[in-house]
C-alpha cells in the first residue's frame, strides 16, 4: 500500500533542523486506490470492497548531517562579502 515519507534533517554544525515536504511512496499495487497501477475503471462500490482505501502509516526519517542548514549556509555566504 502507498505511504508518505516524512524527512526531518538535523544539522550538526548549527544544531538546526529542517523538515522536507512529505513525499508519497507509491506501492505499484493494482489493489490500492492511490497506486498508479490502480485500474481507471475500478470505482465504488466494488472498489471499496476490493481495494485499499487508505495509506499505510508514514515513514519517518531523521538523518543527521554534518553540515549547516540552508539558512545558516546563506547567512555564512553573505558574511564573506
N, C-alpha and C positions, 0 to 999 in steps of 0.2 A: 504494500500500500504506500501511497505517496506520503511524504512528510516534509516538514520545514526544518531547515538548519539555521540555527542562531549562532553567530560567532561574535565573541567579545575579546578583542585583542588587548592584552595587558603589556604595557611598555616598561621595561626595567629602568631605562636611563632617566625617565622623568616621573615614573610612577602613575601616569595617567592610563586610562582605559578608553577604548573606542568600540562601540557596537556597530557592526556592519548590518546592512538591511537583511532581513530574512530571505532565504533562497529556498524555493520549492525543489525538493528532490523527487523526481518522478520515477515511479516503480516500473513502468512498462507493462503492467498487467492489463488484460482486457476486461477484468472484473473490478476495476477501480474507476469510479466516475471522474477522477481527476487526472488519470493517465492519458497520455497522447494516443495510446493504443485502444482506448475505450471506443467501441463501435458507435458511430454517429447515430445509428438507428435505435440504439438501446435507450429507451425512455420509460418513465413511470407508466404504469405501476410495476411492470416486470423488473425494471432496473433497480428499484428499491428493494426487491426481494433477492436478486441475484448478484448485485454489485455492491462493493464497499462504498458507503456514503460519507465517510469521514476520513480525515488524515490521521496517521499514527502520531504518537507523542513526538514532539520535536527533538531533534538532536541539538545538544548544546556543546560548543567547543570554546575553550578559554585558553588560546595559545599565549605563551609568554615570549615576548620578542625583545631581544637585546638591542634596542634602538629607542629613538624618540618618537612620540606620537606626531601626527601630521601638523597639529597646531604648534607644537614646540619646534618642529623642523622648520616651519615657515618663519617663526619668530627668530630662530637662530640664524637663518639665512639673511634676514633683514638687518641683524646686528652687525654683520660683516661689512656692510657698505656704508 
